[in-house]
């Protein structure tokens, strides 16, 4: 499965500080409990990446679709 593949898997996501001064991203799904601990600086980098990805996703969703020569619909790059 890649970053652009859809999935029917449902998971819970929790984010918060630990008592040791780390930032924990905790993912729980059927049969999976995954605690991921990061230094505060690393967590800020992740937050910046999330914001940038959200901006790109909005731009892709807002871009008008164009029809290519093979009948497939493509998004116009900006």
Z-matrix of the N, CA and C atoms (Angstrom, degrees):
N
C 1 1.440
C 2 1.527 1 107.55
N 3 1.312 2 116.24 1 133.75
C 4 1.453 3 121.04 2 178.94
C 5 1.510 4 112.04 3 -105.95
N 6 1.303 5 115.22 4 -179.99
C 7 1.460 6 121.45 5 -177.60
C 8 1.522 7 111.90 6 -64.28
N 9 1.326 8 117.29 7 -26.18
C 10 1.458 9 120.94 8 -176.30
C 11 1.526 10 112.64 9 -104.38
N 12 1.329 11 117.26 10 15.56
C 13 1.468 12 121.45 11 179.36
C 14 1.518 13 109.64 12 -96.47
N 15 1.332 14 115.59 13 137.88
C 16 1.457 15 119.50 14 176.73
C 17 1.517 16 110.02 15 -78.74
N 18 1.324 17 116.06 16 156.08
C 19 1.449 18 121.30 17 -177.60
C 20 1.518 19 109.65 18 -145.65
N 21 1.322 20 116.44 19 149.61
C 22 1.461 21 121.95 20 175.41
C 23 1.525 22 111.61 21 -96.96
N 24 1.324 23 117.05 22 6.45
C 25 1.459 24 121.26 23 -178.31
C 26 1.531 25 109.34 24 -75.75
N 27 1.313 26 115.60 25 130.67
C 28 1.463 27 120.95 26 176.85
C 29 1.524 28 108.41 27 -104.92
N 30 1.324 29 116.21 28 141.94
C 31 1.461 30 120.54 29 179.57
C 32 1.517 31 109.32 30 -146.57
N 33 1.309 32 115.42 31 154.39
C 34 1.460 33 122.10 32 173.81
C 35 1.523 34 107.99 33 -98.99
N 36 1.316 35 115.98 34 141.69
C 37 1.459 36 121.85 35 -179.32
C 38 1.523 37 108.56 36 -126.37
N 39 1.329 38 115.49 37 127.18
C 40 1.458 39 121.34 38 176.01
C 41 1.523 40 107.83 39 -126.59
N 42 1.327 41 116.05 40 142.03
C 43 1.461 42 121.16 41 178.86
C 44 1.520 43 107.97 42 -133.27
N 45 1.325 44 116.61 43 132.37
C 46 1.455 45 119.40 44 178.85
C 47 1.518 46 111.59 45 -174.89
N 48 1.332 47 116.20 46 172.36
C 49 1.469 48 120.79 47 179.80
C 50 1.526 49 110.72 48 -80.22
N 51 1.334 50 115.23 49 151.87
C 52 1.463 51 120.22 50 173.42
C 53 1.532 52 108.35 51 -100.90
N 54 1.309 53 116.04 52 168.23
C 55 1.470 54 120.37 53 178.95
C 56 1.530 55 111.47 54 -70.68
N 57 1.331 56 117.51 55 -11.74
C 58 1.462 57 121.80 56 179.49
C 59 1.531 58 112.50 57 -97.39
N 60 1.346 59 116.66 58 9.83
C 61 1.456 60 120.07 59 176.59
C 62 1.520 61 114.57 60 81.91
N 63 1.308 62 117.23 61 19.12
C 64 1.462 63 121.71 62 176.56
C 65 1.530 64 108.47 63 -103.44
N 66 1.313 65 115.45 64 167.83
C 67 1.464 66 121.01 65 172.93
C 68 1.525 67 106.03 66 -107.43
N 69 1.325 68 115.99 67 125.96
C 70 1.464 69 119.88 68 -178.59
C 71 1.520 70 109.84 69 -107.75
N 72 1.323 71 114.65 70 131.33
C 73 1.458 72 122.71 71 166.94
C 74 1.525 73 104.25 72 -105.89
N 75 1.316 74 115.51 73 119.62
C 76 1.462 75 120.56 74 -175.51
C 77 1.524 76 108.30 75 -116.29
N 78 1.333 77 116.19 76 122.90
C 79 1.453 78 122.22 77 -179.16
C 80 1.520 79 108.09 78 -116.11
N 81 1.328 80 116.11 79 128.29
C 82 1.453 81 121.52 80 178.50
C 83 1.523 82 108.49 81 -128.45
N 84 1.315 83 115.43 82 127.57
C 85 1.460 84 122.33 83 176.09
C 86 1.517 85 107.02 84 -140.89
N 87 1.310 86 117.01 85 178.80
C 88 1.449 87 120.53 86 -179.03
C 89 1.528 88 110.01 87 -58.03
N 90 1.315 89 116.63 88 113.02
C 91 1.457 90 121.97 89 178.45
C 92 1.520 91 114.91 90 78.99
N 93 1.344 92 118.12 91 7.40
C 94 1.465 93 120.80 92 -177.45
C 95 1.528 94 109.81 93 -134.43
N 96 1.317 95 116.65 94 127.07
C 97 1.463 96 123.49 95 169.64
C 98 1.518 97 105.25 96 -126.81
N 99 1.329 98 116.92 97 112.94
C 100 1.453 99 120.63 98 -172.45
C 101 1.530 100 110.83 99 -126.05
N 102 1.342 101 117.58 100 97.87
C 103 1.461 102 120.16 101 174.99
C 104 1.535 103 109.00 102 -88.08
N 105 1.321 104 116.46 103 127.37
C 106 1.465 105 122.04 104 178.45
C 107 1.516 106 108.05 105 -119.60
N 108 1.329 107 117.76 106 116.46
C 109 1.462 108 122.42 107 -178.01
C 110 1.528 109 110.30 108 -103.82
N 111 1.336 110 115.54 109 136.93
C 112 1.458 111 122.26 110 -178.32
C 113 1.515 112 110.46 111 -133.36
N 114 1.323 113 115.54 112 148.83
C 115 1.460 114 120.27 113 169.72
C 116 1.529 115 107.16 114 -65.52
N 117 1.329 116 118.69 115 152.54
C 118 1.463 117 120.47 116 -179.82
C 119 1.542 118 113.52 117 -53.83
N 120 1.335 119 118.08 118 -39.52
C 121 1.471 120 120.20 119 178.45
C 122 1.527 121 111.51 120 -63.63
N 123 1.321 122 116.49 121 -39.72
C 124 1.465 123 120.43 122 177.68
C 125 1.523 124 110.47 123 -65.02
N 126 1.327 125 116.44 124 -40.14
C 127 1.465 126 120.72 125 179.31
C 128 1.525 127 110.72 126 -62.90
N 129 1.333 128 116.98 127 -38.64
C 130 1.467 129 119.76 128 177.57
C 131 1.525 130 111.18 129 -65.83
N 132 1.328 131 117.77 130 -37.07
C 133 1.468 132 120.85 131 176.18
C 134 1.527 133 110.71 132 -63.80
N 135 1.333 134 116.20 133 -41.05
C 136 1.465 135 120.43 134 177.81
C 137 1.523 136 109.97 135 -63.17
N 138 1.328 137 116.88 136 -41.96
C 139 1.461 138 120.98 137 178.82
C 140 1.530 139 110.84 138 -61.28
N 141 1.322 140 117.59 139 -40.72
C 142 1.466 141 121.29 140 177.76
C 143 1.527 142 110.53 141 -64.07
N 144 1.328 143 117.05 142 -40.56
C 145 1.462 144 120.62 143 178.22
C 146 1.526 145 110.92 144 -64.69
N 147 1.337 146 116.80 145 -39.68
C 148 1.470 147 120.48 146 177.07
C 149 1.527 148 111.14 147 -62.66
N 150 1.332 149 116.38 148 -44.44
C 151 1.468 150 119.43 149 178.96
C 152 1.528 151 111.36 150 -62.31
N 153 1.331 152 116.97 151 -43.64
C 154 1.463 153 120.92 152 179.64
C 155 1.528 154 110.88 153 -63.86
N 156 1.324 155 117.55 154 -40.57
C 157 1.460 156 121.10 155 178.56
C 158 1.526 157 110.77 156 -65.64
N 159 1.331 158 116.69 157 -38.67
C 160 1.468 159 120.37 158 177.95
C 161 1.529 160 110.72 159 -63.71
N 162 1.329 161 116.58 160 -41.45
C 163 1.475 162 119.55 161 177.36
C 164 1.521 163 111.28 162 -62.71
N 165 1.336 164 117.21 163 -43.55
C 166 1.465 165 120.29 164 178.96
C 167 1.521 166 110.87 165 -64.61
N 168 1.338 167 117.34 166 -40.65
C 169 1.464 168 121.20 167 179.02
C 170 1.521 169 110.92 168 -63.08
N 171 1.333 170 117.17 169 -41.51
C 172 1.473 171 119.97 170 176.94
C 173 1.525 172 110.95 171 -61.90
N 174 1.317 173 116.00 172 -42.74
C 175 1.465 174 120.05 173 -179.68
C 176 1.527 175 110.38 174 -63.43
N 177 1.324 176 117.49 175 -41.59
C 178 1.465 177 120.46 176 178.40
C 179 1.522 178 111.40 177 -64.88
N 180 1.325 179 116.70 178 -40.38
C 181 1.462 180 120.56 179 -179.58
C 182 1.521 181 111.51 180 -68.05
N 183 1.333 182 116.87 181 -31.41
C 184 1.463 183 120.67 182 -177.88
C 185 1.521 184 112.84 183 -86.40
N 186 1.343 185 117.43 184 -17.56
C 187 1.469 186 120.55 185 -177.27
C 188 1.523 187 109.52 186 -68.38
N 189 1.331 188 116.31 187 134.82
C 190 1.468 189 118.50 188 177.60
C 191 1.525 190 110.16 189 -67.20
N 192 1.316 191 116.21 190 139.03
C 193 1.465 192 120.90 191 178.67
C 194 1.521 193 108.93 192 -77.58
N 195 1.322 194 116.34 193 140.94
C 196 1.455 195 121.22 194 175.45
C 197 1.514 196 108.37 195 -120.30
N 198 1.299 197 116.66 196 149.96
C 199 1.452 198 120.40 197 -178.49
C 200 1.519 199 109.51 198 -94.16
N 201 1.320 200 117.15 199 125.85
C 202 1.458 201 122.00 200 178.89
C 203 1.517 202 110.89 201 -84.14
N 204 1.318 203 116.72 202 174.48
C 205 1.448 204 122.56 203 -177.04
C 206 1.514 205 114.04 204 -67.48
N 207 1.323 206 119.23 205 -19.74
C 208 1.461 207 120.80 206 -177.57
C 209 1.531 208 111.95 207 -97.30
N 210 1.336 209 117.98 208 12.45
C 211 1.454 210 121.49 209 177.64
C 212 1.509 211 114.13 210 84.12
N 213 1.329 212 117.55 211 -3.42
C 214 1.451 213 120.77 212 177.97
C 215 1.520 214 108.78 213 -87.44
N 216 1.315 215 116.05 214 145.69
C 217 1.450 216 120.78 215 178.51
C 218 1.529 217 108.15 216 -86.24
N 219 1.304 218 116.18 217 132.42
C 220 1.461 219 121.99 218 179.19
C 221 1.521 220 109.44 219 -123.00
N 222 1.302 221 114.75 220 153.47
C 223 1.460 222 120.63 221 172.70
C 224 1.513 223 108.67 222 -89.37
N 225 1.309 224 115.48 223 139.11
C 226 1.452 225 120.55 224 177.71
C 227 1.514 226 109.59 225 -75.56
N 228 1.336 227 117.44 226 131.21
C 229 1.467 228 121.13 227 178.31
C 230 1.513 229 109.19 228 -80.25
N 231 1.321 230 114.70 229 145.18
C 232 1.467 231 120.65 230 177.91
C 233 1.477 232 110.51 231 -120.53
